[in-house]
Amino acid sequence: MRKLQLSEMEHVFGGQKDECAAVQALADAYKRDGAIDAQWDEWCDLFDKYC
């Protein structure tokens, strides 16, 4: 399995729809406003949990 690019991850949905949508919205905000690696690490954990 290959690693997804950030632009691809923004369009992946699954799992628990409402929570996953919130995780995706967070990715949009991180992309727009910038985020440190630790924030992206937390985002990955949320993505794994809810999407």
A tleap script that builds the chain and sets N, CA, C and O, in Angstrom:
source leaprc.protein.ff14SB
mol = sequence {
  NMET ARG LYS LEU GLN LEU SER GLU MET GLU
  HIE VAL PHE GLY GLY GLN LYS ASP GLU CYS
  ALA ALA VAL GLN ALA LEU ALA ASP ALA TYR
  LYS ARG ASP GLY ALA ILE ASP ALA GLN TRP
  ASP GLU TRP CYS ASP LEU PHE ASP LYS TYR
  CCYS
}
set mol.1.N position { 0.853 -1.167 0.000 }
set mol.1.CA position { 0.000 0.000 0.000 }
set mol.1.C position { 0.902 1.234 0.000 }
set mol.1.O position { 1.896 1.285 0.725 }
set mol.2.N position { 0.555 2.210 -0.802 }
set mol.2.CA position { 1.361 3.423 -0.854 }
set mol.2.C position { 0.806 4.473 0.102 }
set mol.2.O position { -0.373 4.467 0.454 }
set mol.3.N position { 1.689 5.367 0.505 }
set mol.3.CA position { 1.305 6.476 1.379 }
set mol.3.C position { 0.555 7.513 0.549 }
set mol.3.O position { 0.986 7.866 -0.549 }
set mol.4.N position { -0.580 8.005 1.080 }
set mol.4.CA position { -1.365 9.017 0.384 }
set mol.4.C position { -0.728 10.389 0.538 }
set mol.4.O position { -0.128 10.700 1.567 }
set mol.5.N position { -0.863 11.188 -0.479 }
set mol.5.CA position { -0.459 12.589 -0.411 }
set mol.5.C position { -1.531 13.353 0.366 }
set mol.5.O position { -2.676 12.910 0.457 }
set mol.6.N position { -1.154 14.492 0.920 }
set mol.6.CA position { -2.098 15.293 1.697 }
set mol.6.C position { -3.336 15.625 0.881 }
set mol.6.O position { -4.451 15.547 1.397 }
set mol.7.N position { -3.162 15.993 -0.377 }
set mol.7.CA position { -4.318 16.341 -1.211 }
set mol.7.C position { -5.243 15.152 -1.407 }
set mol.7.O position { -6.449 15.334 -1.576 }
set mol.8.N position { -4.706 13.944 -1.387 }
set mol.8.CA position { -5.535 12.749 -1.520 }
set mol.8.C position { -6.258 12.440 -0.215 }
set mol.8.O position { -7.403 11.988 -0.233 }
set mol.9.N position { -5.598 12.679 0.915 }
set mol.9.CA position { -6.213 12.383 2.207 }
set mol.9.C position { -7.414 13.273 2.486 }
set mol.9.O position { -8.318 12.888 3.227 }
set mol.10.N position { -7.425 14.456 1.897 }
set mol.10.CA position { -8.532 15.380 2.140 }
set mol.10.C position { -9.850 14.846 1.591 }
set mol.10.O position { -10.920 15.308 1.987 }
set mol.11.N position { -9.779 13.880 0.685 }
set mol.11.CA position { -10.993 13.378 0.037 }
set mol.11.C position { -11.331 11.950 0.443 }
set mol.11.O position { -12.178 11.317 -0.187 }
set mol.12.N position { -10.688 11.434 1.475 }
set mol.12.CA position { -10.945 10.081 1.935 }
set mol.12.C position { -11.953 10.143 3.069 }
set mol.12.O position { -11.743 10.822 4.074 }
set mol.13.N position { -13.029 9.434 2.891 }
set mol.13.CA position { -14.045 9.350 3.948 }
set mol.13.C position { -14.356 7.888 4.211 }
set mol.13.O position { -14.177 7.041 3.336 }
set mol.14.N position { -14.805 7.603 5.378 }
set mol.14.CA position { -15.163 6.251 5.754 }
set mol.14.C position { -15.363 6.228 7.248 }
set mol.14.O position { -15.428 7.275 7.891 }
set mol.15.N position { -15.459 5.065 7.788 }
set mol.15.CA position { -15.575 4.950 9.239 }
set mol.15.C position { -16.803 5.663 9.771 }
set mol.15.O position { -17.899 5.525 9.227 }
set mol.16.N position { -16.616 6.412 10.816 }
set mol.16.CA position { -17.703 7.136 11.464 }
set mol.16.C position { -17.849 8.487 10.775 }
set mol.16.O position { -17.032 9.385 10.971 }
set mol.17.N position { -18.882 8.620 9.979 }
set mol.17.CA position { -18.999 9.743 9.046 }
set mol.17.C position { -18.856 11.123 9.690 }
set mol.17.O position { -18.053 11.928 9.219 }
set mol.18.N position { -19.604 11.419 10.742 }
set mol.18.CA position { -19.545 12.754 11.345 }
set mol.18.C position { -18.159 13.050 11.918 }
set mol.18.O position { -17.603 14.127 11.707 }
set mol.19.N position { -17.613 12.077 12.644 }
set mol.19.CA position { -16.298 12.275 13.240 }
set mol.19.C position { -15.223 12.372 12.164 }
set mol.19.O position { -14.306 13.186 12.269 }
set mol.20.N position { -15.336 11.536 11.122 }
set mol.20.CA position { -14.359 11.558 10.041 }
set mol.20.C position { -14.417 12.891 9.296 }
set mol.20.O position { -13.380 13.428 8.906 }
set mol.21.N position { -15.602 13.416 9.099 }
set mol.21.CA position { -15.738 14.714 8.441 }
set mol.21.C position { -15.047 15.799 9.263 }
set mol.21.O position { -14.430 16.706 8.704 }
set mol.22.N position { -15.148 15.708 10.583 }
set mol.22.CA position { -14.483 16.682 11.448 }
set mol.22.C position { -12.960 16.540 11.338 }
set mol.22.O position { -12.242 17.540 11.343 }
set mol.23.N position { -12.478 15.318 11.241 }
set mol.23.CA position { -11.040 15.083 11.078 }
set mol.23.C position { -10.568 15.668 9.743 }
set mol.23.O position { -9.491 16.259 9.668 }
set mol.24.N position { -11.368 15.502 8.704 }
set mol.24.CA position { -11.016 16.053 7.401 }
set mol.24.C position { -11.011 17.585 7.444 }
set mol.24.O position { -10.150 18.227 6.843 }
set mol.25.N position { -11.974 18.158 8.155 }
set mol.25.CA position { -12.017 19.620 8.291 }
set mol.25.C position { -10.769 20.121 9.018 }
set mol.25.O position { -10.236 21.183 8.695 }
set mol.26.N position { -10.313 19.352 9.996 }
set mol.26.CA position { -9.099 19.718 10.713 }
set mol.26.C position { -7.902 19.701 9.757 }
set mol.26.O position { -7.040 20.578 9.826 }
set mol.27.N position { -7.847 18.712 8.871 }
set mol.27.CA position { -6.765 18.658 7.877 }
set mol.27.C position { -6.805 19.889 6.975 }
set mol.27.O position { -5.762 20.451 6.641 }
set mol.28.N position { -7.988 20.300 6.588 }
set mol.28.CA position { -8.117 21.513 5.769 }
set mol.28.C position { -7.564 22.727 6.512 }
set mol.28.O position { -6.853 23.549 5.934 }
set mol.29.N position { -7.897 22.830 7.794 }
set mol.29.CA position { -7.416 23.961 8.589 }
set mol.29.C position { -5.899 23.905 8.746 }
set mol.29.O position { -5.223 24.929 8.649 }
set mol.30.N position { -5.369 22.714 8.986 }
set mol.30.CA position { -3.921 22.569 9.111 }
set mol.30.C position { -3.227 22.946 7.809 }
set mol.30.O position { -2.186 23.603 7.820 }
set mol.31.N position { -3.799 22.535 6.702 }
set mol.31.CA position { -3.201 22.848 5.407 }
set mol.31.C position { -3.237 24.360 5.163 }
set mol.31.O position { -2.262 24.948 4.695 }
set mol.32.N position { -4.360 24.966 5.483 }
set mol.32.CA position { -4.538 26.403 5.254 }
set mol.32.C position { -3.670 27.239 6.188 }
set mol.32.O position { -3.004 28.177 5.750 }
set mol.33.N position { -3.678 26.899 7.476 }
set mol.33.CA position { -3.039 27.720 8.492 }
set mol.33.C position { -1.642 27.247 8.880 }
set mol.33.O position { -0.893 27.974 9.532 }
set mol.34.N position { -1.304 26.052 8.486 }
set mol.34.CA position { -0.022 25.475 8.873 }
set mol.34.C position { -0.154 24.706 10.176 }
set mol.34.O position { -0.971 25.041 11.034 }
set mol.35.N position { 0.650 23.684 10.306 }
set mol.35.CA position { 0.631 22.866 11.522 }
set mol.35.C position { 2.021 22.292 11.730 }
set mol.35.O position { 2.767 22.073 10.776 }
set mol.36.N position { 2.355 22.056 12.972 }
set mol.36.CA position { 3.640 21.442 13.285 }
set mol.36.C position { 3.498 19.918 13.175 }
set mol.36.O position { 2.387 19.391 13.122 }
set mol.37.N position { 4.622 19.233 13.142 }
set mol.37.CA position { 4.601 17.775 12.986 }
set mol.37.C position { 3.783 17.095 14.072 }
set mol.37.O position { 3.069 16.131 13.795 }
set mol.38.N position { 3.875 17.580 15.291 }
set mol.38.CA position { 3.130 16.966 16.394 }
set mol.38.C position { 1.625 17.046 16.157 }
set mol.38.O position { 0.893 16.115 16.493 }
set mol.39.N position { 1.161 18.152 15.579 }
set mol.39.CA position { -0.266 18.277 15.272 }
set mol.39.C position { -0.671 17.283 14.190 }
set mol.39.O position { -1.735 16.669 14.273 }
set mol.40.N position { 0.180 17.123 13.171 }
set mol.40.CA position { -0.124 16.142 12.126 }
set mol.40.C position { -0.099 14.727 12.683 }
set mol.40.O position { -0.887 13.885 12.253 }
set mol.41.N position { 0.795 14.448 13.635 }
set mol.41.CA position { 0.830 13.130 14.268 }
set mol.41.C position { -0.479 12.853 15.002 }
set mol.41.O position { -1.030 11.756 14.910 }
set mol.42.N position { -0.969 13.848 15.724 }
set mol.42.CA position { -2.259 13.703 16.402 }
set mol.42.C position { -3.382 13.523 15.388 }
set mol.42.O position { -4.300 12.730 15.596 }
set mol.43.N position { -3.298 14.271 14.281 }
set mol.43.CA position { -4.308 14.142 13.232 }
set mol.43.C position { -4.319 12.720 12.681 }
set mol.43.O position { -5.388 12.156 12.449 }
set mol.44.N position { -3.158 12.143 12.471 }
set mol.44.CA position { -3.070 10.767 11.966 }
set mol.44.C position { -3.742 9.796 12.927 }
set mol.44.O position { -4.431 8.871 12.496 }
set mol.45.N position { -3.544 10.001 14.224 }
set mol.45.CA position { -4.204 9.148 15.218 }
set mol.45.C position { -5.721 9.286 15.124 }
set mol.45.O position { -6.439 8.288 15.186 }
set mol.46.N position { -6.211 10.516 14.974 }
set mol.46.CA position { -7.653 10.735 14.827 }
set mol.46.C position { -8.178 10.097 13.555 }
set mol.46.O position { -9.250 9.491 13.553 }
set mol.47.N position { -7.418 10.233 12.468 }
set mol.47.CA position { -7.824 9.633 11.205 }
set mol.47.C position { -7.934 8.119 11.348 }
set mol.47.O position { -8.909 7.520 10.893 }
set mol.48.N position { -6.938 7.500 11.978 }
set mol.48.CA position { -6.974 6.055 12.185 }
set mol.48.C position { -8.166 5.647 13.033 }
set mol.48.O position { -8.766 4.599 12.793 }
set mol.49.N position { -8.512 6.446 14.004 }
set mol.49.CA position { -9.603 6.115 14.926 }
set mol.49.C position { -10.982 6.294 14.278 }
set mol.49.O position { -11.861 5.449 14.453 }
set mol.50.N position { -11.175 7.386 13.534 }
set mol.50.CA position { -12.504 7.719 13.064 }
set mol.50.C position { -12.755 7.489 11.567 }
set mol.50.O position { -13.903 7.442 11.123 }
set mol.51.N position { -11.695 7.350 10.813 }
set mol.51.CA position { -11.881 7.184 9.374 }
set mol.51.C position { -11.398 5.806 8.949 }
set mol.51.O position { -11.467 5.464 7.768 }
savepdb mol mol.pdb
quit
